[in-house]
Amino acid sequence: MRTSNGRAALRPGMRIAGLLLAAGLSGYAFGPAAPAPAKASTLTVTISGPTSIRPGEQCLFTAYVSGGSGPYTYTWSTAHGDYEQASGDSFLAGADHEFQMRVDVDVTGANNASGSESLYVDLDSGAASCM
């Protein structure tokens, strides 16, 4: 049986399987939709620390995280840095040359939520001491 727009109509007592076959939909599995996989949320990460330091001096940088939930895992690194020591959300870093270094942190929280941040730090012999 067809409706006025040409689509198959379900009559009382008609089986769904027969309707699917009549519509050319055999071989398809129908049922409740599977739940969508949980999407990892994005963490907002900021780095607090000096933006200008003296060559040869180590300064403290700290990561602050918002969003998601802990516990958080911190992975610190530098580009052009000569000294580094990480402990959780804190990082000591410095360099012997005058130019610029970059301090990077990647943070992962519960449910694989993640975020990252970079801070560019000028190396200048005239910078205030951070020690």
N, CA, C and O of each residue as an XYZ file, in Angstrom:
524
protein
N       0.849     -1.175      0.000
C       0.000      0.000      0.000
C       0.886      1.227      0.000
O       1.890      1.274      0.710
N       0.520      2.216     -0.791
C       1.310      3.444     -0.912
C       0.439      4.638     -0.529
O      -0.780      4.630     -0.700
N       1.117      5.673      0.001
C       0.409      6.914      0.354
C       0.296      7.764     -0.897
O       0.783      7.374     -1.958
N      -0.346      8.929     -0.782
C      -0.539      9.794     -1.943
C       0.784     10.339     -2.480
O       0.858     10.724     -3.646
N       1.828     10.378     -1.650
C       3.121     10.860     -2.153
C       4.006      9.723     -2.676
O       5.170      9.957     -3.001
N       3.476      8.501     -2.762
C       4.190      7.384     -3.335
C       5.024      6.584     -2.356
O       5.681      5.626     -2.764
N       5.026      6.933     -1.101
C       5.800      6.192     -0.107
C       4.987      5.028      0.418
O       3.756      5.061      0.432
N       5.701      3.996      0.853
C       5.036      2.823      1.411
C       4.384      3.205      2.735
O       4.981      3.923      3.537
N       3.194      2.740      2.962
C       2.472      3.023      4.207
C       2.357      1.743      5.014
O       2.254      0.653      4.452
N       2.374      1.874      6.306
C       2.243      0.732      7.205
C       0.765      0.549      7.535
O       0.112      1.446      8.067
N       0.255     -0.641      7.205
C      -1.140     -0.958      7.505
C      -1.192     -1.725      8.798
O      -0.192     -2.328      9.187
N      -2.309     -1.727      9.478
C      -2.431     -2.517     10.698
C      -2.119     -3.976     10.399
O      -2.632     -4.538      9.432
N      -1.267     -4.599     11.238
C      -0.913     -5.994     11.079
C       0.246     -6.230     10.117
O       0.763     -7.345     10.050
N       0.665     -5.210      9.371
C       1.776     -5.368      8.441
C       3.082     -5.401      9.230
O       3.267     -4.609     10.153
N       3.964     -6.285      8.883
C       5.216     -6.430      9.614
C       6.258     -5.444      9.065
O       6.324     -5.175      7.866
N       7.077     -4.914     10.007
C       8.123     -3.954      9.638
C       9.109     -4.592      8.655
O       9.526     -3.939      7.698
N       9.489     -5.861      8.875
C      10.455     -6.515      7.989
C       9.949     -6.515      6.557
O      10.720     -6.259      5.632
N       8.678     -6.796      6.361
C       8.106     -6.786      5.016
C       8.163     -5.402      4.411
O       8.419     -5.258      3.215
N       7.929     -4.382      5.217
C       7.982     -3.008      4.742
C       9.406     -2.646      4.323
O       9.610     -1.977      3.310
N      10.389     -3.090      5.107
C      11.778     -2.800      4.770
C      12.175     -3.486      3.470
O      12.860     -2.895      2.636
N      11.740     -4.748      3.296
C      12.025     -5.460      2.056
C      11.376     -4.763      0.872
O      11.985     -4.625     -0.188
N      10.129     -4.320      1.060
C       9.413     -3.651     -0.020
C      10.086     -2.332     -0.382
O      10.037     -1.903     -1.535
N      10.714     -1.689      0.599
C      11.376     -0.411      0.348
C      12.799     -0.600     -0.164
O      13.491      0.384     -0.425
N      13.253     -1.850     -0.316
C      14.595     -2.108     -0.817
C      15.673     -1.929      0.237
O      16.824     -1.657     -0.104
N      15.330     -2.075      1.504
C      16.288     -1.856      2.581
C      16.721     -3.163      3.245
O      17.081     -3.160      4.423
N      16.693     -4.254      2.530
C      17.124     -5.516      3.125
C      18.629     -5.470      3.359
O      19.350     -4.793      2.626
N      19.104     -6.180      4.366
C      20.522     -6.228      4.669
C      20.977     -5.134      5.613
O      22.146     -5.108      5.996
N      20.104     -4.246      5.993
C      20.455     -3.197      6.934
C      20.033     -3.618      8.334
O      18.993     -4.250      8.522
N      20.848     -3.262      9.303
C      20.504     -3.544     10.700
C      19.883     -2.283     11.293
O      20.450     -1.194     11.202
N      18.735     -2.445     11.890
C      18.055     -1.320     12.518
C      17.912     -1.606     13.999
O      17.671     -2.747     14.392
N      18.051     -0.626     14.790
C      17.932     -0.761     16.238
C      18.302      0.562     16.874
O      18.490      1.571     16.194
N      18.400      0.537     18.175
C      18.759      1.786     18.840
C      20.154      2.230     18.405
O      21.054      1.409     18.227
N      20.313      3.512     18.241
C      21.611      4.057     17.839
C      22.614      3.866     18.963
O      22.290      4.014     20.141
N      23.835      3.536     18.575
C      24.903      3.399     19.572
C      25.247      4.783     20.107
O      25.232      5.758     19.355
N      25.554      4.879     21.384
C      25.907      6.195     21.926
C      27.194      6.691     21.287
O      28.098      5.911     20.989
N      27.260      7.989     21.084
C      28.463      8.589     20.510
C      29.603      8.457     21.505
O      29.386      8.560     22.713
N      30.816      8.231     21.014
C      31.939      8.131     21.940
C      32.132      9.457     22.669
O      31.900     10.526     22.105
N      32.551      9.375     23.910
C      32.773     10.587     24.703
C      33.880     11.404     24.059
O      34.949     10.880     23.746
N      33.623     12.666     23.866
C      34.592     13.561     23.259
C      35.471     14.135     24.362
O      34.971     14.660     25.357
N      36.776     14.030     24.179
C      37.696     14.585     25.168
C      37.565     16.101     25.139
O      37.595     16.719     24.075
N      37.424     16.679     26.297
C      37.289     18.128     26.354
C      38.661     18.779     26.257
O      39.690     18.126     26.434
N      38.657     20.040     25.981
C      39.891     20.797     25.863
C      40.146     21.546     27.158
O      39.251     22.195     27.699
N      41.357     21.452     27.644
C      41.764     22.189     28.823
C      42.326     23.537     28.389
O      42.974     23.641     27.348
N      42.077     24.561     29.187
C      42.685     25.863     28.957
C      43.900     25.958     29.859
O      43.793     25.837     31.080
N      45.062     26.176     29.246
C      46.322     26.192     29.983
C      46.984     27.552     29.812
O      47.046     28.076     28.700
N      47.481     28.128     30.909
C      48.274     29.346     30.858
C      49.564     29.115     31.635
O      49.590     28.353     32.602
N      50.629     29.775     31.206
C      51.916     29.700     31.894
C      52.187     31.043     32.530
O      52.116     32.083     31.876
N      52.498     31.012     33.813
C      52.881     32.213     34.539
C      54.388     32.176     34.745
O      54.933     31.156     35.167
N      55.051     33.264     34.455
C      56.493     33.351     34.644
C      57.024     34.581     33.941
O      56.287     35.268     33.234
N      58.306     34.861     34.133
C      58.881     36.053     33.509
C      58.976     35.914     31.996
O      59.150     34.812     31.475
N      58.861     37.028     31.301
C      58.984     37.022     29.844
C      60.354     37.549     29.419
O      60.648     37.629     28.227
N      61.194     37.910     30.399
C      62.561     38.327     30.133
C      63.419     37.886     31.314
O      63.115     38.212     32.462
N      64.499     37.141     31.033
C      65.371     36.651     32.103
C      66.833     36.853     31.718
O      67.159     37.036     30.545
N      67.710     36.818     32.722
C      69.152     36.939     32.493
C      69.720     35.608     32.009
O      69.313     34.551     32.491
N      70.651     35.647     31.066
C      71.319     34.405     30.664
C      72.014     33.763     31.862
O      72.613     34.456     32.684
N      71.933     32.453     31.955
C      72.558     31.713     33.043
C      71.707     31.602     34.289
O      72.071     30.880     35.217
N      70.593     32.290     34.336
C      69.715     32.249     35.506
C      68.563     31.282     35.243
O      68.042     31.217     34.130
N      68.173     30.539     36.262
C      66.991     29.683     36.155
C      65.822     30.398     36.814
O      65.954     30.935     37.914
N      64.687     30.403     36.143
C      63.493     31.069     36.659
C      62.337     30.078     36.721
O      62.312     29.079     36.002
N      61.391     30.377     37.588
C      60.249     29.485     37.820
C      59.089     29.841     36.900
O      58.718     31.006     36.755
N      58.530     28.810     36.284
C      57.339     28.933     35.452
C      56.292     27.983     36.034
O      56.617     26.876     36.461
N      55.041     28.424     36.046
C      53.963     27.625     36.620
C      52.813     27.539     35.632
O      52.447     28.538     35.013
N      52.239     26.346     35.480
C      51.081     26.134     34.597
C      49.806     26.197     35.430
O      49.729     25.629     36.519
N      48.814     26.892     34.901
C      47.483     26.952     35.507
C      46.500     26.350     34.509
O      46.536     26.662     33.318
N      45.622     25.483     35.008
C      44.698     24.738     34.150
C      43.268     25.040     34.554
O      42.952     25.089     35.743
N      42.401     25.244     33.567
C      40.964     25.338     33.834
C      40.247     24.439     32.829
O      40.725     24.202     31.720
N      39.095     23.952     33.252
C      38.335     23.024     32.425
C      38.725     21.600     32.744
O      39.787     21.349     33.314
N      37.878     20.681     32.381
C      38.169     19.274     32.640
C      38.275     18.990     34.128
O      37.809     19.776     34.953
N      38.881     17.877     34.464
C      39.078     17.536     35.870
C      40.377     16.761     36.005
O      40.847     16.122     35.063
N      40.939     16.833     37.193
C      42.221     16.190     37.489
C      42.023     14.741     37.845
O      40.896     14.246     37.865
N      43.099     14.066     38.123
C      44.443     14.636     38.240
C      45.012     14.991     36.868
O      44.672     14.388     35.850
N      45.902     16.003     36.881
C      46.531     16.463     35.650
C      47.963     15.938     35.559
O      48.647     15.792     36.572
N      48.404     15.658     34.340
C      49.781     15.278     34.067
C      50.407     16.395     33.232
O      49.829     16.827     32.234
N      51.594     16.864     33.643
C      52.274     17.969     32.979
C      53.529     17.448     32.281
O      54.305     16.694     32.868
N      53.720     17.854     31.030
C      54.941     17.538     30.294
C      55.555     18.861     29.846
O      55.000     19.553     28.992
N      56.704     19.205     30.427
C      57.373     20.474     30.172
C      58.541     20.271     29.213
O      59.149     19.202     29.180
N      58.847     21.302     28.437
C      60.041     21.294     27.587
C      60.387     22.732     27.231
O      59.593     23.650     27.433
N      61.605     22.908     26.688
C      62.011     24.220     26.199
C      62.575     24.085     24.794
O      63.068     23.027     24.403
N      62.495     25.162     24.055
C      63.194     25.280     22.786
C      64.275     26.332     23.034
O      63.967     27.463     23.410
N      65.516     25.969     22.829
C      66.680     26.836     23.032
C      67.014     27.035     24.499
O      67.767     27.951     24.829
N      66.485     26.217     25.382
C      66.822     26.305     26.808
C      67.982     25.380     27.132
O      68.156     24.339     26.499
N      68.780     25.771     28.132
C      69.939     24.978     28.514
C      69.730     24.247     29.842
O      70.371     23.225     30.087
N      68.863     24.744     30.680
C      68.616     24.139     31.990
C      67.121     23.918     32.132
O      66.321     24.766     31.736
N      66.756     22.809     32.681
C      65.338     22.595     32.960
C      65.165     21.547     34.046
O      65.890     20.554     34.110
N      64.190     21.801     34.890
C      63.848     20.864     35.959
C      62.346     21.005     36.214
O      61.871     22.081     36.576
N      61.603     19.912     36.023
C      60.150     19.945     36.151
C      59.701     19.233     37.413
O      60.302     18.251     37.848
N      58.630     19.752     37.985
C      57.979     19.097     39.120
C      56.496     19.445     39.077
O      56.086     20.499     39.561
N      55.691     18.552     38.493
C      54.245     18.798     38.418
C      53.936     20.046     37.621
O      54.341     20.173     36.466
N      53.211     20.976     38.247
C      52.794     22.180     37.525
C      53.863     23.271     37.507
O      53.614     24.357     36.984
N      55.057     23.007     38.067
C      56.141     23.997     38.116
C      57.347     23.528     37.312
O      57.594     22.332     37.156
N      58.091     24.517     36.806
C      59.208     24.230     35.912
C      60.269     25.291     36.104
O      59.967     26.482     36.025
N      61.508     24.889     36.355
C      62.651     25.800     36.389
C      63.345     25.721     35.041
O      63.654     24.627     34.569
N      63.593     26.856     34.420
C      64.235     26.846     33.115
C      65.116     28.067     32.963
O      64.862     29.110     33.565
N      66.146     27.931     32.158
C      67.050     29.032     31.861
C      67.917     28.682     30.680
O      67.852     27.572     30.151
N      68.750     29.658     30.261
C      69.640     29.452     29.121
C      70.887     30.307     29.303
O      70.857     31.312     30.013
N      71.981     29.907     28.663
C      73.258     30.614     28.771
C      73.459     31.672     27.690
O      74.387     32.474     27.799
N      72.669     31.701     26.705
C      72.890     32.598     25.577
C      71.914     33.769     25.616
O      70.901     33.717     26.314
N      72.221     34.818     24.870
C      71.271     35.934     24.760
C      70.512     35.795     23.455
O      71.092     35.898     22.374
N      69.260     35.568     23.557
C      68.382     35.488     22.394
C      66.979     35.298     22.930
O      66.435     36.196     23.574
N      66.399     34.173     22.680
C      65.042     33.892     23.134
C      64.905     32.387     23.308
O      65.493     31.609     22.558
N      64.124     31.986     24.304
C      63.782     30.573     24.446
C      62.269     30.475     24.550
O      61.573     31.459     24.804
N      61.789     29.274     24.347
C      60.343     29.034     24.447
C      60.132     27.971     25.509
O      60.798     26.936     25.512
N      59.196     28.237     26.411
C      58.806     27.273     27.443
C      57.467     26.679     27.014
O      56.520     27.417     26.742
N      57.384     25.346     26.954
C      56.171     24.649     26.508
C      55.664     23.732     27.607
O      56.451     23.131     28.338
N      54.348     23.628     27.718
C      53.753     22.636     28.614
C      52.548     22.006     27.919
O      51.723     22.695     27.319
N      52.470     20.686     28.016
C      51.304     19.915     27.567
C      50.674     19.331     28.814
O      51.369     18.754     29.650
N      49.356     19.476     28.948
C      48.648     18.990     30.128
C      47.568     18.017     29.695
O      46.831     18.271     28.743
N      47.480     16.893     30.409
C      46.427     15.906     30.166
C      45.691     15.681     31.477
O      46.315     15.513     32.524
N      44.356     15.679     31.417
C      43.533     15.454     32.599
C      42.719     14.182     32.454
O      42.986     13.341     31.596
N      41.724     14.065     33.313
C      40.835     12.904     33.276
C      40.124     12.849     31.922
O      39.924     13.876     31.274
N      39.748     11.643     31.508
C      39.041     11.404     30.249
C      39.810     11.914     29.038
O      39.211     12.273     28.025
N      41.139     11.946     29.141
C      42.022     12.370     28.045
C      41.810     13.805     27.596
O      42.177     14.158     26.476
N      41.230     14.633     28.437
C      41.144     16.052     28.115
C      42.571     16.592     28.051
O      43.416     16.191     28.852
N      42.849     17.488     27.121
C      44.214     17.976     26.985
C      44.242     19.437     26.562
O      43.263     19.986     26.058
N      45.390     20.038     26.785
C      45.627     21.408     26.368
C      47.115     21.686     26.429
O      47.865     20.942     27.060
N      47.543     22.751     25.778
C      48.963     23.097     25.779
C      49.110     24.604     25.698
O      48.183     25.325     25.327
N      50.308     25.062     26.057
C      50.598     26.487     26.014
C      52.098     26.666     25.831
O      52.886     25.817     26.247
N      52.487     27.767     25.210
C      53.890     28.140     25.042
C      54.063     29.578     25.501
O      53.169     30.408     25.338
N      55.228     29.862     26.079
C      55.570     31.215     26.514
C      56.947     31.534     25.952
O      57.895     30.781     26.176
N      57.068     32.640     25.226
C      58.350     33.073     24.689
C      59.028     33.955     25.720
O      58.417     34.871     26.272
N      60.311     33.666     25.976
C      61.067     34.352     27.017
C      62.326     34.945     26.387
O      63.136     34.225     25.804
N      62.485     36.267     26.510
C      63.692     36.929     26.017
C      64.822     36.712     27.007
O      64.605     36.748     28.218
N      66.023     36.487     26.503
C      67.216     36.364     27.326
C      67.998     37.660     27.173
O      68.492     37.976     26.091
N      68.105     38.407     28.268
C      68.649     39.755     28.237
C      69.460     39.986     29.515
O      68.937     39.844     30.620
N      70.734     40.341     29.360
C      71.590     40.560     30.524
C      71.111     41.731     31.367
O      71.531     41.864     32.516
N      70.250     42.578     30.834
C      69.714     43.710     31.588
C      68.385     43.398     32.273
O      67.798     44.278     32.903
N      67.903     42.163     32.158
C      66.613     41.789     32.774
C      66.737     41.751     34.290
O      67.822     41.529     34.829
N      65.633     41.968     34.962
C      65.606     41.858     36.427
C      65.868     40.420     36.831
O      65.492     39.490     36.117
N      66.510     40.237     37.970
C      66.792     38.890     38.460
C      65.495     38.222     38.909
O      64.624     38.858     39.503
N      65.387     36.943     38.619
C      64.193     36.212     39.081
C      64.537     35.292     40.238
O      63.690     34.514     40.677
N      65.763     35.364     40.741
C      66.177     34.503     41.852
C      65.903     35.156     43.183
O      66.190     34.571     44.228
